[in-house]
């Protein structure tokens, strides 16, 4: 791709197979065991049977994951992440032998490299580099390092919704476990989607150091106790876990000396993530495009994003929009329907009001409510990915 003058990859992606949690895979294995052995098993309730089924039928697991991977590349990658070219390959984990993938992706607009080039041409300081890159990552991929619990009325983090040791939230019960729910099972309301994001972060989005990530430094480091190990994922050390909390984006160096964006953070252990990617444990290809911010006049990017995020129970893009209709025209029909969420209608109304009166402060009278709405509006995307292959789409 570099030789073809398409530049450096825009981003690197990794995905793994949640073989113990995919509800469709569980049902597929139950049916396969019934057809091949004549045995009825309940893999949802019997963890031992579930482990045995996965270990004895790896060919089914791998085939299922491969099909999800192909569907991802055909229906999601280009729309969600603006990718025009990609290369990926499969690997198998040493620890448990299951399949996962690594991928390099190129965007047609060559972002974020174009953005960084412009920042350099403008003579920006490092803080401005970080601010521009952070804004792009937020608006394009819904990247964040903030805990979705948000803040209370006094502006303090809602630690009552954080799990221990930082907070006091109760353990997630089995009937609320987000890892075994399909996205179609999440009610299409803002509160339900926000709760799903919060549960996912509490369940899998908080880093906990273990022997897997802790390494003994080759050379003594200041501030460490004798034999204290450090986290190779950059989450502190064995006796001082977590990252520092900060309110502004920063460019930092990792342990290899490579620069990395650290977005604003209110929790020491939240893994910086894309909300699109995190809320993707369902089988329904609900996707988002590059923009979640309404503008007036409406643009194709925003209309596509909102339709794919909020169209009820769709499985194929043709159910949302036909080839002869534009995203803007289709969104106008959706906007006038009862299926369109209230907060989406509010976004568009505010964007139109500001466009009609550009001299007025932006939503000044509702400033606090807008801040809460922006903080609480979650976005998501169904993401699963690829085999050893290079594709131009």
Buried (B, 14 or more C-beta within 10 A) or exposed (E): BEEEEBEEBBBEBEBBBBBBBBBEBBEBBBEBBEEEEEEEBEBBEEEEBBEBBBEEBBEBBBEBBBEBBBBBBEBBBBBBBBBBBBBBEBEEEEEEEBBBBBBBBBBEEBBBBBBBEEBEEEEBEEEEBBBBBBEBBBEBBBBBBBBBBBBEEEEEBBBEBBBEEBBEBEEBEEEEEBBBBBBBEBEBEBEEBBBBBBBBBBBBBBBEBEEEBBEEEEEEEEEBEEEBBBBEBBBBBBEBBBBEEEEEBBBEEEEEEEEEBBBBBBBBBBBBBBBBBBBBBBBBBBBBBBBBEBBBEBBEBBBBBBBBBBBEEBEEBEEBBEEEEEBBEBBEEBBEEEEBBEEBEBBBEBBBEBEEEEEEEEBEEEEEEBEEBEEBBBBBBBBBBBBEBEBEE
